[in-house]
Amino acid sequence: MASVAVCPGSFDPVTFGHLDIIKRASKVFDKVYVCVLNNSSKKPLFTVDERVDMIKQVTKEFGNVEVEEFHGLLIDYAHSKNARSIVRGLRAVSDFEYEMQITSMNRVLDESIETLFMMTNNQYSFLSSSIVKEVAKYNGSVSELVPPTVEQALKKKFHTNN
């Protein structure tokens, strides 16, 4: 039986920190579904379709990764893919409390699906999509934070009149 994992997130936009987790998960599992969720508590810069497209572009080298959008409960998505694992990235201790709440709720919904946490590479421990958007908004360089495709998309969003 193939090992299948779901790697969820809002990915607004996808960063090198996200890609670090996706790449490492692709080495552990036979199949990884990157699930782009619309976080109702956040106001996204990119549409779900734009985010899915960007992630597809920057993960095409990983033959066992598929990128899809999903609206609803993550557990329902995991069931639809026969995934037994959810992979979540952690940057710092501050991420843990939030992730613990989500994981605990997912275990209430289905205790047979395990959540596995991966610590991101230390060089990305400070990195968040929010920080990237803030730097890009004020024309700062994000070339060491996101892939070129994402950098161009950010420039287009923020500086279309320049």
C-alpha positions as CSV (number, residue, x, y, z in Angstrom):
1,M,0.0,0.0,0.0
2,A,1.4,3.4,-1.0
3,S,2.0,6.0,1.7
4,V,0.0,9.1,1.0
5,A,0.2,12.4,2.8
6,V,-1.5,15.8,2.6
7,C,0.5,19.0,3.0
8,P,-2.1,21.7,3.6
9,G,-1.8,25.5,3.8
10,S,-3.0,28.8,2.4
11,F,0.4,29.4,0.6
12,D,-0.3,33.1,0.0
13,P,2.3,33.0,-1.5
14,V,4.4,29.8,-1.5
15,T,7.8,30.5,0.0
16,F,11.1,28.6,0.1
17,G,10.1,27.5,3.6
18,H,7.0,25.8,2.3
19,L,9.0,24.3,-0.5
20,D,11.5,22.9,2.0
21,I,8.7,21.0,3.8
22,I,7.0,19.8,0.5
23,K,10.4,18.6,-0.9
24,R,11.2,16.7,2.3
25,A,7.7,15.2,2.5
26,S,8.1,14.0,-1.1
27,K,11.1,12.0,-0.1
28,V,9.2,10.3,2.8
29,F,5.9,9.5,1.2
30,D,5.0,7.8,-2.1
31,K,2.5,10.5,-2.9
32,V,2.1,14.1,-1.5
33,Y,-1.0,16.2,-2.1
34,V,-0.4,19.9,-1.6
35,C,-3.8,21.1,-0.5
36,V,-4.4,24.8,-1.0
37,L,-7.1,25.8,1.5
38,N,-8.8,29.2,1.7
39,N,-8.2,30.4,5.3
40,S,-11.4,32.3,6.1
41,S,-9.5,34.3,8.9
42,K,-7.0,35.7,6.3
43,K,-7.5,38.2,3.5
44,P,-5.5,36.6,0.6
45,L,-3.4,38.5,-1.9
46,F,-3.7,35.8,-4.5
47,T,-6.7,33.8,-5.6
48,V,-6.8,30.1,-4.8
49,D,-6.3,29.4,-8.6
50,E,-3.3,31.7,-8.7
51,R,-1.8,30.0,-5.6
52,V,-2.4,26.5,-7.1
53,D,-0.8,27.5,-10.4
54,M,2.3,29.0,-8.6
55,I,2.8,25.9,-6.5
56,K,2.3,23.6,-9.5
57,Q,5.1,25.6,-11.3
58,V,7.6,25.4,-8.5
59,T,6.9,21.7,-7.6
60,K,6.9,20.2,-11.1
61,E,10.3,18.7,-10.5
62,F,8.8,16.5,-7.7
63,G,7.2,13.6,-9.6
64,N,5.1,12.5,-6.7
65,V,3.5,15.8,-5.7
66,E,0.1,17.0,-6.9
67,V,-1.4,20.4,-6.1
68,E,-5.1,20.9,-5.6
69,E,-7.5,23.3,-4.0
70,F,-10.1,22.2,-1.4
71,H,-12.9,24.0,0.4
72,G,-14.1,22.3,3.6
73,L,-12.5,20.2,6.3
74,L,-9.0,18.9,5.8
75,I,-10.0,15.5,7.2
76,D,-12.5,15.2,4.4
77,Y,-9.9,16.0,1.8
78,A,-7.5,13.5,3.4
79,H,-10.2,10.8,3.2
80,S,-10.8,11.6,-0.5
81,K,-7.1,10.9,-1.2
82,N,-6.8,7.9,1.1
83,A,-4.1,9.8,3.0
84,R,-3.2,8.5,6.4
85,S,-0.9,11.4,7.2
86,I,-1.0,15.2,7.3
87,V,2.3,17.0,7.1
88,R,2.7,20.4,8.8
89,G,5.7,22.6,8.9
90,L,6.9,24.3,12.1
91,R,9.2,27.3,12.1
92,A,9.4,28.1,15.8
93,V,7.8,27.3,19.1
94,S,5.3,30.0,18.4
95,D,3.8,27.9,15.7
96,F,3.2,25.0,18.0
97,E,0.2,26.2,19.9
98,Y,-1.8,26.9,16.8
99,E,-0.8,23.7,15.1
100,M,-1.6,21.7,18.3
101,Q,-5.2,23.1,18.3
102,I,-5.7,22.1,14.6
103,T,-4.2,18.7,15.2
104,S,-6.3,18.0,18.2
105,M,-9.4,18.9,16.3
106,N,-8.4,16.7,13.4
107,R,-7.9,13.8,15.9
108,V,-11.4,14.3,17.2
109,L,-12.7,14.1,13.6
110,D,-10.6,11.0,12.7
111,E,-8.0,9.6,15.0
112,S,-6.7,7.2,12.4
113,I,-5.1,10.1,10.4
114,E,-1.8,11.2,12.0
115,T,-0.3,14.7,11.8
116,L,3.4,14.8,11.4
117,F,5.4,17.9,12.1
118,M,8.6,18.8,10.2
119,M,10.8,21.6,11.4
120,T,11.7,23.8,8.5
121,N,15.3,24.4,7.6
122,N,16.8,26.9,10.1
123,Q,17.5,29.4,7.3
124,Y,13.7,29.7,6.8
125,S,12.7,29.7,10.5
126,F,11.7,33.4,10.3
127,L,10.0,33.2,7.0
128,S,6.2,33.7,6.6
129,S,4.0,34.6,3.6
130,S,3.0,37.7,5.5
131,I,6.6,38.9,5.8
132,V,7.2,38.2,2.1
133,K,4.1,40.2,1.1
134,E,5.1,43.1,3.4
135,V,8.6,43.3,1.9
136,A,7.3,42.9,-1.7
137,K,4.7,45.6,-1.1
138,Y,7.4,48.2,-0.4
139,N,9.6,47.0,-3.3
140,G,12.1,45.1,-1.1
141,S,13.9,42.1,-2.6
142,V,12.3,38.8,-1.9
143,S,14.5,36.8,-4.3
144,E,16.0,34.8,-1.4
145,L,12.6,34.1,0.1
146,V,10.5,32.8,-2.8
147,P,11.1,31.2,-6.3
148,P,11.4,33.6,-9.3
149,T,7.9,32.8,-10.5
150,V,6.5,33.9,-7.2
151,E,8.7,37.0,-7.0
152,Q,7.4,38.1,-10.4
153,A,3.8,37.5,-9.4
154,L,4.3,39.6,-6.3
155,K,5.8,42.4,-8.3
156,K,2.8,42.3,-10.7
157,K,0.3,42.4,-7.8
158,F,2.0,45.3,-6.0
159,H,3.6,47.3,-8.8
160,T,1.4,47.1,-11.9
161,N,1.7,50.8,-12.5
162,N,5.5,51.0,-12.2
